[in-house]
Amino acid sequence: MKLFEEKDPGVLEQLERRDPAFHARFVQAHEENETSLSDVQAAIDERGISADIRYRAERESTQNFDLIVSVGGDGTLLDVSHAVLDRPLMGVNSSVLSVGHFCATDARGFGAALDRWLLGSASETPMNRLEVCVNGVAHPTPVLNEVLFAHSCPAATSRYTITVGDEAEDHKSSGVWIATGAGSTAAIRSAGGALMHPADPRIQFVVREPYRWGETPLMLDRGISESPLYLTCKMRAAALYLDGHREQLELTLGDRFSVDRHASPLRLVGFRHLRTQAPRTAGVRV
């Protein structure tokens, strides 16, 4: 809230005039988030545990900590997970208006959840992640949900060659979603993808709005693969978007990248899922 007021002092007043209902929800979410942060801090202090409080976008090492706690919704947890390699991560949903699919508890239940973790009775789910390599160089960010490959301009056609296993195709489309099992309920699902078990080690891909020419059907417009995906960029201005819009890798003509299973799954504490597992067949079409 303070950040909005500093950048544009009149933006909240304008929002309240134009859309009072949205403004009310915005303020409610902010107030609930502030209360949740205070409640989480209090629970930690009551147990005599030392903690370092950081903003979600900070990428300092987390290796010196026994437990990482994100307070927010799934977006906050995604941001935090990018800085976590082998430490356990617990998500705390800060508002009833936030999506907390990955979260173990809300702020009111955090004390009890923390006690379970301290006693060693909290569940821990290894969540497979993706590693992106561009021109043979691995990018340091582990991807929990999905990678989007597309032209830098949303209205432009994406041109590329995609290779999965022994198959390769030239495509024109709006881009490609590439997701983990954990990410199969997110954007790729809206694009027509299949639900997968979050622990499924395979990689799902769905081509967005593929351009089809002639009578030959595309073979690689979607699928679930046990092997890495390789794509060659045939655009002057393209990008990879890692778990949303905040982290982007710019690509140009001739760049080649791969997407494979990351060596370090995320150790997610208290995760509860209700998904149906996709068929365990390599290269199955969805």
C-alpha positions as CSV (number, residue, x, y, z in Angstrom):
1,M,0.0,0.0,0.0
2,K,2.8,2.4,1.0
3,L,4.6,1.6,-2.3
4,F,1.6,2.6,-4.4
5,E,1.2,5.9,-2.4
6,E,4.9,6.7,-2.9
7,K,4.9,6.1,-6.6
8,D,1.5,7.8,-7.3
9,P,-0.1,9.5,-4.4
10,G,-3.5,9.7,-6.1
11,V,-3.7,6.2,-7.5
12,L,-5.7,4.7,-4.6
13,E,-8.1,7.6,-4.4
14,Q,-8.7,7.2,-8.2
15,L,-9.2,3.5,-7.8
16,E,-11.7,4.0,-5.0
17,R,-13.7,6.4,-7.2
18,R,-13.7,4.2,-10.3
19,D,-14.1,0.8,-8.7
20,P,-15.1,0.9,-5.0
21,A,-15.6,-2.9,-4.8
22,F,-12.1,-3.6,-6.2
23,H,-10.6,-0.9,-4.0
24,A,-12.2,-2.5,-0.9
25,R,-10.8,-5.9,-1.8
26,F,-7.4,-4.4,-2.4
27,V,-7.3,-2.7,1.0
28,Q,-8.7,-5.9,2.7
29,A,-5.9,-8.0,1.2
30,H,-3.3,-5.5,2.3
31,E,-4.6,-5.3,5.8
32,E,-4.9,-9.1,6.1
33,N,-1.3,-9.5,4.8
34,E,0.0,-7.0,7.4
35,T,-1.8,-8.8,10.2
36,S,-0.5,-12.2,8.9
37,L,3.1,-10.9,8.9
38,S,2.7,-9.8,12.5
39,D,1.1,-13.1,13.6
40,V,3.9,-15.1,12.0
41,Q,6.6,-13.0,13.5
42,A,4.9,-13.3,16.9
43,A,4.7,-17.1,16.7
44,I,8.4,-17.3,15.8
45,D,9.3,-14.9,18.7
46,E,7.2,-16.9,21.2
47,R,9.3,-20.0,20.5
48,G,12.6,-18.2,20.9
49,I,13.6,-18.8,17.3
50,S,15.9,-16.4,15.5
51,A,14.7,-15.3,12.1
52,D,15.8,-13.1,9.2
53,I,12.9,-11.1,7.6
54,R,13.3,-10.5,3.9
55,Y,11.2,-9.1,1.0
56,R,10.1,-11.7,-1.5
57,A,12.2,-10.4,-4.4
58,E,15.5,-10.6,-2.5
59,R,17.7,-13.3,-3.8
60,E,20.3,-13.8,-1.0
61,S,21.4,-17.3,-0.1
62,T,19.1,-19.3,2.1
63,Q,21.7,-22.0,2.9
64,N,22.3,-20.9,6.5
65,F,18.6,-21.4,7.5
66,D,16.9,-24.5,8.7
67,L,13.4,-23.5,7.4
68,I,12.2,-20.9,4.9
69,V,8.7,-19.5,5.4
70,S,6.9,-17.5,2.7
71,V,4.0,-15.3,3.8
72,G,1.6,-14.4,1.0
73,G,0.0,-16.5,-1.7
74,D,1.3,-18.8,-4.4
75,G,2.9,-15.9,-6.2
76,T,5.0,-15.1,-3.1
77,L,5.9,-18.7,-2.7
78,L,7.0,-19.0,-6.3
79,D,9.3,-15.9,-5.9
80,V,10.8,-17.3,-2.7
81,S,11.3,-20.8,-4.1
82,H,13.7,-19.4,-6.7
83,A,16.3,-18.7,-4.0
84,V,15.8,-22.1,-2.3
85,L,17.8,-25.1,-3.3
86,D,17.8,-27.8,-0.6
87,R,16.1,-26.1,2.4
88,P,12.5,-26.9,3.4
89,L,9.9,-24.2,2.4
90,M,6.6,-23.7,4.2
91,G,4.0,-21.4,2.7
92,V,1.6,-19.3,4.8
93,N,-1.4,-17.9,3.1
94,S,-1.8,-14.3,4.2
95,S,-5.3,-13.5,3.0
96,V,-8.6,-15.2,2.2
97,L,-8.4,-13.4,-1.2
98,S,-5.0,-15.0,-2.1
99,V,-4.6,-18.3,-3.9
100,G,-2.7,-20.6,-1.6
101,H,-2.6,-23.9,-3.3
102,F,1.0,-24.5,-2.2
103,C,0.5,-23.1,1.3
104,A,0.5,-25.4,4.3
105,T,-1.5,-23.1,6.6
106,D,-2.8,-19.6,7.2
107,A,-1.3,-17.2,9.8
108,R,-3.7,-18.4,12.5
109,G,-2.5,-22.0,12.1
110,F,1.2,-21.2,11.6
111,G,2.2,-21.7,15.3
112,A,0.8,-25.3,15.2
113,A,2.3,-26.0,11.8
114,L,5.7,-24.7,13.0
115,D,5.5,-26.9,16.1
116,R,4.8,-29.9,13.9
117,W,7.9,-29.1,11.9
118,L,10.0,-28.6,15.0
119,L,8.9,-32.1,16.2
120,G,9.7,-33.6,12.9
121,S,6.0,-34.6,12.2
122,A,5.3,-32.2,9.4
123,S,4.9,-33.7,5.9
124,E,7.4,-32.8,3.3
125,T,6.7,-33.2,-0.5
126,P,9.5,-33.1,-3.1
127,M,8.3,-30.9,-5.9
128,N,10.0,-31.4,-9.2
129,R,11.4,-28.3,-10.8
130,L,12.8,-27.3,-14.2
131,E,16.2,-26.3,-15.3
132,V,16.7,-24.0,-18.3
133,C,19.9,-23.9,-20.2
134,V,20.5,-21.3,-22.9
135,N,23.2,-22.0,-25.5
136,G,24.6,-24.7,-23.1
137,V,24.7,-22.4,-20.0
138,A,22.4,-23.4,-17.1
139,H,20.3,-20.5,-15.7
140,P,20.5,-20.5,-11.9
141,T,16.7,-20.1,-11.2
142,P,14.9,-23.4,-10.6
143,V,11.4,-23.2,-12.1
144,L,8.6,-24.6,-9.9
145,N,5.5,-24.1,-12.2
146,E,6.2,-23.3,-15.8
147,V,8.3,-21.7,-18.5
148,L,6.7,-19.7,-21.3
149,F,8.6,-19.3,-24.6
150,A,7.2,-16.6,-26.9
151,H,7.9,-13.6,-29.0
152,S,8.7,-10.5,-27.0
153,C,5.6,-8.8,-28.5
154,P,2.4,-10.7,-27.6
155,A,0.8,-9.9,-31.0
156,A,3.7,-11.3,-33.0
157,T,4.1,-14.9,-34.3
158,S,6.5,-17.1,-32.5
159,R,8.8,-19.1,-34.9
160,Y,11.0,-21.9,-33.7
161,T,12.1,-25.6,-34.0
162,I,11.0,-27.9,-31.2
163,T,12.7,-31.2,-30.5
164,V,11.4,-33.9,-28.2
165,G,13.2,-37.2,-28.2
166,D,13.8,-38.2,-31.8
167,E,11.1,-35.9,-33.2
168,A,11.6,-32.4,-34.4
169,E,9.2,-29.8,-36.0
170,D,9.2,-26.3,-37.2
171,H,6.4,-24.3,-35.7
172,K,4.6,-21.0,-36.0
173,S,2.4,-20.3,-33.0
174,S,1.8,-17.9,-30.1
175,G,4.5,-19.7,-28.1
176,V,5.0,-22.7,-25.9
177,W,4.1,-23.5,-22.3
178,I,6.4,-26.0,-20.6
179,A,5.4,-27.1,-17.1
180,T,6.1,-29.4,-14.2
181,G,3.5,-31.6,-12.5
182,A,3.1,-29.0,-9.8
183,G,2.4,-26.4,-12.5
184,S,-0.1,-28.5,-14.4
185,T,-3.0,-26.7,-12.6
186,A,-1.8,-23.3,-13.6
187,A,-1.4,-21.6,-17.0
188,I,-0.8,-24.7,-19.0
189,R,-4.1,-26.1,-17.7
190,S,-6.0,-23.1,-19.0
191,A,-4.3,-23.7,-22.4
192,G,-5.7,-27.2,-22.6
193,G,-3.1,-29.2,-20.7
194,A,-3.6,-32.2,-18.5
195,L,-3.6,-32.5,-14.8
196,M,-0.5,-34.3,-13.4
197,H,0.6,-35.5,-10.0
198,P,2.9,-32.8,-8.5
199,A,5.6,-35.4,-7.9
200,D,5.5,-36.6,-11.6
201,P,9.0,-36.2,-12.9
202,R,7.9,-35.7,-16.5
203,I,7.7,-32.4,-18.4
204,Q,4.4,-31.3,-20.1
205,F,4.3,-28.9,-23.0
206,V,1.5,-27.2,-24.9
207,V,1.9,-25.1,-28.0
208,R,-0.3,-21.9,-27.8
209,E,-2.5,-21.4,-30.9
210,P,-0.4,-23.4,-33.4
211,Y,-0.6,-22.4,-37.0
212,R,-1.5,-25.4,-39.1
213,W,-0.7,-25.5,-42.8
214,G,-1.4,-28.3,-45.3
215,E,-3.0,-31.6,-44.3
216,T,-0.1,-33.0,-42.2
217,P,-1.0,-32.8,-38.5
218,L,1.5,-31.5,-36.0
219,M,3.1,-34.2,-33.9
220,L,4.6,-31.9,-31.2
221,D,1.8,-29.5,-30.5
222,R,1.4,-31.0,-27.0
223,G,2.6,-33.9,-24.9
224,I,4.2,-35.2,-21.7
225,S,7.8,-36.2,-22.0
226,E,10.4,-38.1,-19.9
227,S,13.2,-36.5,-21.9
228,P,14.4,-32.9,-22.1
229,L,12.8,-30.4,-24.6
230,Y,15.1,-28.5,-27.0
231,L,14.0,-25.4,-28.9
232,T,15.8,-23.2,-31.4
233,C,14.6,-19.6,-31.6
234,K,13.9,-18.3,-35.1
235,M,13.0,-14.8,-34.0
236,R,15.0,-11.6,-33.5
237,A,13.2,-10.7,-30.3
238,A,11.9,-13.5,-28.0
239,A,12.0,-14.3,-24.4
240,L,11.7,-17.1,-21.8
241,Y,9.4,-16.2,-18.8
242,L,10.2,-18.2,-15.7
243,D,7.3,-18.7,-13.3
244,G,5.5,-15.6,-14.5
245,H,6.6,-12.2,-15.7
246,R,9.2,-11.1,-13.1
247,E,12.1,-13.2,-14.5
248,Q,12.7,-13.0,-18.2
249,L,15.6,-14.3,-20.4
250,E,15.9,-12.5,-23.7
251,L,16.6,-14.6,-26.8
252,T,17.4,-13.9,-30.4
253,L,17.8,-15.6,-33.8
254,G,19.6,-18.9,-33.5
255,D,19.6,-19.2,-29.7
256,R,19.0,-22.7,-28.5
257,F,17.7,-23.6,-25.1
258,S,16.7,-26.8,-23.3
259,V,14.3,-27.5,-20.5
260,D,15.0,-30.5,-18.3
261,R,14.3,-31.7,-14.8
262,H,16.2,-29.8,-12.1
263,A,18.5,-31.7,-9.9
264,S,17.1,-30.2,-6.7
265,P,13.4,-30.7,-6.1
266,L,11.7,-28.2,-3.8
267,R,11.1,-29.6,-0.3
268,L,7.6,-28.2,0.3
269,V,6.3,-28.5,3.9
270,G,2.7,-29.3,4.6
271,F,1.5,-29.5,1.0
272,R,-1.8,-31.2,0.4
273,H,-2.9,-32.0,-3.1
274,L,-6.1,-33.5,-4.6
275,R,-5.1,-34.1,-8.2
276,T,-5.5,-37.0,-10.5
277,Q,-2.2,-38.4,-11.9
278,A,-1.7,-38.4,-15.6
279,P,-0.9,-41.7,-17.4
280,R,2.7,-42.7,-16.9
281,T,3.6,-43.2,-20.6
282,A,6.5,-41.4,-22.2
283,G,5.5,-38.9,-24.9
284,V,1.8,-39.4,-24.3
285,R,-0.4,-36.7,-26.1
286,V,-2.8,-34.8,-23.9
